[in-house]
């Protein structure tokens, strides 16, 4: 069994769906499980539905209707006059979400988020599965929620590996070509959960681990893993080979081409990961497996925007010691802050964080009762793996004011206030 993952960019419109079939015919689709994301920017659009539900209840039905119409346009282009069956299925999925929103009194933003945003993957995979069958490519549609078993940490759920592995093996047994969803799972209470933004790569790795797959291929709109985001850096270089360890490092620091949790389950069973272009499927792309750390050996640049820099210092000039640091990290965990970088001195402690869940203000209120707190919003975190002097100079010339700098043997990081 092989596992393929197609992201939103590959299925953003009818032409993209048709291209997936072209890729599958070119490389073969027997004994293959295909994981698909929501179409194009659907997840962003559904996030607006959730926002409207909490901020302006008159608006969310209109926001949902726009998402529905976008998908019906794609259906009309793909199926022409044979739209009744797939329209009925898609409408049932959207109507189910609207019924939930119109009847629920739940105030938990993350719980509501997962019930709404997950419909994007369910709709996209239904459309693609129906279209493949129409084009003579027989397949089975698989609801990932029946397989991916998690806790109730909504928007970033933790996996129950044993239950998940058993459920996947049972669902896949005896089937050749399957279409399933990335990003989503379910808790024991029956509620839908999600695995974190851009979590479809992780879903592919979970399926591969459970099936002992031959390989995983992530199909992207880039030729493979590059040494920098081509939208932010010019003259990027294709990395032909990356070791599992290096891929984990790059993902941890924020390389967007691979989800941070994807590599670990693959490494445990030594399942190779390929990152290839859905526009040029015959090209080799990037292989992530055992072997050289990095080939070619070049500096790799990673940028995370929309970060917040906190500088904490003691009110009485006493040392910041283990007890203080332990208390700070307990609060960061309580308020669901992702810590991107830390640096401490005798009387101060600096943290670069990502305010993913919008809980910065209540965190600051608590911290200010215990420390002097300086907050700098809207900063960027630049990371260079395998840096050299020219790479350091390149970043320093490119960015604005450097607020914090840190280097280890292989990694240099800079928290910066970007140029206006």
C-alpha positions in Angstrom: 0.0 0.0 0.0 1.2 3.5 -0.9 -0.2 6.7 0.6 -0.6 9.9 -1.4 -1.5 13.2 0.0 -3.0 16.1 -2.1 -3.3 19.5 -0.5 -5.8 22.3 -1.0 -3.7 23.9 -3.8 -3.9 20.8 -5.9 -7.8 20.7 -5.7 -8.6 24.4 -5.7 -10.8 24.1 -8.8 -12.2 21.6 -11.4 -8.9 21.7 -13.4 -7.0 20.8 -10.2 -9.3 17.7 -9.6 -8.8 16.7 -13.2 -5.1 17.0 -12.8 -5.1 14.7 -9.8 -6.6 12.0 -12.1 -3.9 12.7 -14.6 -1.2 12.2 -12.0 -2.9 9.0 -10.7 -3.1 7.5 -14.2 0.5 8.4 -14.8 2.0 6.8 -11.7 -0.7 4.2 -10.9 -3.4 4.2 -8.2 -3.9 0.5 -7.3 -3.1 -0.4 -3.6 -3.1 3.3 -2.8 -4.8 5.3 0.0 -5.3 8.9 -1.1 -5.5 11.6 1.6 -7.1 14.9 0.4 -7.4 18.3 2.0 -10.2 20.9 1.7 -10.4 22.6 -1.7 -8.3 25.7 -2.2 -8.9 28.3 0.6 -12.0 26.5 2.0 -10.6 26.1 5.4 -10.0 29.9 5.6 -13.6 30.5 4.5 -15.0 28.1 7.1 -12.9 29.8 9.8 -14.8 33.0 8.8 -18.1 31.1 9.4 -16.9 30.2 12.9 -15.9 33.8 13.6 -19.3 35.0 12.4 -21.1 32.5 14.5 -19.5 33.9 17.6 -19.3 37.6 16.6 -22.3 38.2 14.3 -24.9 35.4 14.1 -26.8 37.0 11.2 -23.7 36.7 9.0 -22.7 33.0 9.3 -25.4 31.6 7.1 -24.3 33.9 4.3 -20.7 32.9 4.8 -21.6 29.3 4.7 -23.7 29.8 1.6 -20.7 31.3 -0.2 -18.7 28.2 0.6 -21.5 25.9 -0.7 -21.8 27.9 -3.9 -18.0 27.6 -4.6 -18.2 23.9 -4.3 -21.3 23.6 -6.5 -19.5 25.5 -9.3 -16.7 22.9 -9.2 -19.3 20.1 -9.2 -21.0 21.6 -12.3 -17.7 21.8 -14.2 -16.8 18.2 -13.3 -20.1 16.4 -13.7 -22.0 18.6 -16.2 -25.5 17.1 -16.2 -24.9 14.3 -13.8 -24.9 16.3 -10.6 -27.9 15.1 -8.6 -26.2 12.4 -6.5 -23.1 14.4 -5.5 -25.1 17.6 -5.0 -27.4 15.8 -2.6 -24.4 14.4 -0.6 -22.6 17.8 -0.5 -25.8 19.6 0.5 -26.4 17.1 3.3 -22.9 17.8 4.7 -23.3 21.6 4.7 -26.9 21.4 6.0 -25.6 19.2 8.9 -23.2 22.0 9.9 -25.9 24.7 9.7 -28.2 22.6 11.8 -25.5 22.2 14.4 -24.8 26.0 14.5 -28.5 26.9 14.6 -29.3 24.5 17.5 -26.1 24.5 19.7 -25.6 26.6 22.8 -21.9 25.5 23.1 -19.6 28.4 23.9 -16.3 26.6 23.4 -14.7 28.2 20.3 -12.3 25.3 19.6 -15.0 22.7 19.9 -17.3 24.6 17.5 -14.4 25.2 15.2 -13.7 21.5 14.7 -17.3 20.7 13.9 -17.5 23.4 11.3 -14.1 23.5 9.6 -13.9 19.7 9.2 -16.7 19.8 6.6 -14.2 21.1 4.0 -12.4 17.8 3.9 -15.6 15.7 3.9 -16.9 17.7 0.9 -13.7 17.7 -1.1 -13.2 13.9 -0.8 -16.8 13.1 -1.7 -16.5 15.2 -4.9 -13.2 13.6 -5.9 -14.3 10.1 -5.0 -17.5 10.5 -7.1 -15.6 12.0 -10.0 -13.0 9.2 -10.0 -15.8 6.6 -10.1 -17.5 8.6 -13.0 -14.2 8.4 -14.9 -13.8 4.7 -14.4 -11.3 4.8 -11.5 -13.1 2.6 -8.9 -12.4 3.7 -5.3 -13.8 3.5 -1.8 -14.6 6.7 0.2 -13.4 6.3 3.8 -14.5 8.6 6.6 -11.3 9.4 8.5 -13.3 10.0 11.7 -14.0 6.3 11.8 -10.2 5.6 11.9 -8.4 8.5 13.5 -9.1 8.3 17.2 -8.1 11.2 19.4 -8.7 13.0 22.7 -10.8 16.1 23.0 -8.0 18.7 22.7 -10.0 20.5 19.9 -8.0 22.1 17.1 -4.8 20.2 18.0 -6.0 16.8 19.1 -3.7 14.1 20.4 -3.8 10.6 18.8 -4.8 7.4 20.5 -2.3 5.3 18.5 -3.4 1.7 19.4 -7.1 2.4 18.7 -6.3 4.3 15.5 -4.0 1.6 14.1 -6.6 -1.1 14.7 -9.4 1.0 13.1 -7.4 1.8 10.0 -6.4 -1.8 9.4 -10.0 -2.9 9.7 -11.3 -0.2 7.4 -8.7 -0.7 4.7 -8.5 -4.5 4.7 -9.2 -5.9 1.2 -9.6 -2.6 -0.6 -7.3 -1.4 -3.4 -7.9 2.3 -3.9 -9.3 4.5 -1.1 -10.0 8.2 -0.7 -10.0 9.7 2.8 -9.6 13.1 4.5 -6.6 14.8 6.1 -6.7 16.9 9.2 -9.8 15.3 10.9 -10.5 12.6 13.5 -13.0 11.9 16.2 -13.1 11.6 20.0 -14.8 8.9 22.0 -17.8 11.1 22.5 -18.5 11.2 18.8 -17.4 14.8 18.2 -15.2 15.6 15.3 -11.6 16.7 16.2 -8.8 18.2 14.0 -5.1 17.6 14.2 -3.9 21.2 13.8 -3.7 23.6 10.9 -2.2 22.0 7.8 -2.5 18.6 9.6 -3.3 16.6 6.4 0.4 15.6 6.1 0.2 14.1 9.6 -3.0 12.2 8.6 -1.1 10.6 5.7 1.7 9.6 8.0 -0.8 8.1 10.5 -2.4 6.0 7.8 1.0 4.9 6.5 2.2 3.9 9.9 -0.9 1.9 10.6 -0.7 0.1 7.2 3.1 -0.4 7.2 3.0 1.5 3.9 5.6 1.2 1.2 5.9 5.0 1.0 4.2 8.4 1.5 4.1 11.0 -1.3 3.0 14.5 -0.6 2.0 16.3 -3.8 2.7 20.0 -3.8 2.7 23.1 -6.0 6.5 23.3 -5.6 9.1 20.9 -7.1 10.0 19.5 -3.6 11.5 20.7 -0.4 13.4 24.0 -1.1 15.9 25.6 1.2 13.5 28.6 1.7 9.9 29.6 1.0 10.0 30.7 -2.7 7.4 33.4 -1.9 9.8 35.0 0.5 13.3 34.1 -0.8 14.7 34.3 -4.3 17.1 31.8 -5.9 15.9 28.9 -3.7 17.6 25.4 -4.1 15.8 22.1 -4.3 16.9 19.7 -1.6 17.2 16.2 -3.1 17.7 14.3 0.1 16.9 15.0 3.8 17.4 12.7 6.7 14.4 12.0 9.1 16.2 13.9 11.8 16.8 17.0 9.7 13.3 17.0 8.4 12.0 17.0 12.0 14.3 19.9 12.8 13.1 21.9 9.7 9.5 21.2 10.5 9.9 22.1 14.1 11.3 25.5 13.2 8.4 26.1 10.8 9.3 24.8 7.3 5.8 24.9 5.9 6.3 22.2 3.3 6.2 19.4 6.0 3.8 19.3 9.0 5.9 19.1 12.3 4.3 15.8 13.4 4.6 14.0 10.1 8.1 12.6 10.2 8.1 10.7 13.6 5.7 7.9 12.7 7.4 7.4 9.4 10.8 7.3 10.9 9.7 4.6 13.4 9.0 2.2 10.6 11.5 3.7 8.2 8.8 4.6 5.6 10.3 6.9 3.0 8.5 10.3 2.4 8.6 11.9 -1.0 7.7 15.5 -1.7 6.9 16.0 -5.4 5.2 18.4 -7.8 1.6 17.6 -8.9 2.4 19.7 -12.0 5.5 17.6 -13.0 4.9 14.1 -11.4 7.7 12.6 -13.4 10.3 14.6 -11.5 12.0 13.1 -8.5 11.3 15.8 -6.0 12.7 15.4 -2.5 13.2 12.1 -0.6 13.1 12.1 3.2 14.6 8.9 4.5 17.7 7.4 6.1 21.0 8.8 4.6 22.7 12.1 4.2 21.5 14.8 6.6 21.1 17.2 3.7 21.9 17.1 0.0 23.0 19.5 -1.3 24.4 21.0 1.9 23.2 24.6 1.9 21.7 27.0 4.5 18.0 26.6 4.9 15.8 29.6 5.7 12.6 29.6 7.6 10.3 32.5 8.6 7.4 32.6 11.0 5.3 35.8 11.0 2.8 37.1 13.5 4.8 36.3 16.5 4.8 38.0 19.9 8.0 38.7 21.9 7.6 38.8 25.7 10.4 40.0 28.0 9.8 39.2 31.6 11.9 40.5 34.5 11.6 40.3 38.2 10.1 43.3 40.0 12.7 43.4 42.7 15.8 42.6 40.5 16.0 39.1 41.9 17.3 36.3 39.8 15.0 34.4 37.4 15.5 30.9 38.6 14.1 27.4 38.1 11.0 28.1 40.2 10.1 31.2 38.1 10.8 29.4 34.8 8.6 26.5 35.8 5.8 28.8 36.7 6.1 30.7 33.4 5.9 27.5 31.4 2.9 26.3 33.4 1.1 29.5 32.4 2.2 29.2 28.8 0.7 25.7 28.7 -2.5 26.8 30.5 -3.1 29.5 28.0 -2.1 27.3 25.0 0.8 29.4 23.7 3.3 27.8 21.3 6.8 28.7 22.4 9.1 29.3 19.4 12.3 30.6 21.1 13.5 31.3 24.6 16.5 33.2 26.1 17.3 34.1 29.7 19.7 36.1 31.7 20.1 36.6 35.4 17.1 38.8 35.8 15.1 38.5 32.6 13.4 35.8 30.5 12.5 36.4 26.8 10.0 34.3 25.0 8.9 34.4 21.3 5.4 32.9 21.2 2.6 32.3 18.7 -0.8 33.3 20.0 -2.7 30.6 18.1 -5.8 30.5 20.3 -6.1 34.2 21.0 -5.5 33.9 24.8 -2.6 36.4 25.0 -4.4 39.1 27.0 -5.6 36.9 29.9 -2.0 35.4 30.0 -0.5 38.9 30.2 -2.9 39.8 33.1 -1.5 36.9 35.2 2.1 37.5 34.2 1.9 41.2 35.1 1.0 40.3 38.7 4.3 38.5 39.1 6.8 40.1 36.6 7.6 43.3 34.7 6.4 42.5 31.2 7.3 44.1 27.9 5.3 43.0 24.9 6.2 43.4 21.3 3.5 42.2 18.9 3.8 41.5 15.2 7.4 40.4 15.1 8.9 37.7 12.8 11.1 34.8 13.7 13.9 34.0 11.2 15.7 30.6 11.5 18.7 29.5 9.5 19.7 25.8 9.7 23.3 25.1 8.7 24.1 28.7 8.7 27.4 30.2 7.5 28.7 33.8 7.5 27.1 34.8 4.1 23.8 33.4 5.3 23.9 35.5 8.5 24.8 38.6 6.5 22.0 37.9 4.0 19.4 37.8 6.8 20.8 40.9 8.6 20.7 42.9 5.4 17.2 41.6 4.5 15.3 42.2 7.7 14.5 45.3 9.9 15.5 45.7 13.5 16.8 42.6 15.3 15.3 42.4 18.8 16.8 39.0 19.8 19.5 36.8 18.4 20.5 33.3 19.3 22.9 30.7 17.8 23.7 27.1 18.4 26.1 24.8 16.5 23.7 24.4 13.5 21.0 26.9 14.0 20.8 30.7 14.1 17.6 32.5 15.1 16.6 36.2 14.9 13.4 37.8 16.3 12.9 40.9 14.2 10.6 43.9 13.6 10.2 43.9 9.9 10.9 46.9 7.7 7.7 49.0 7.0 
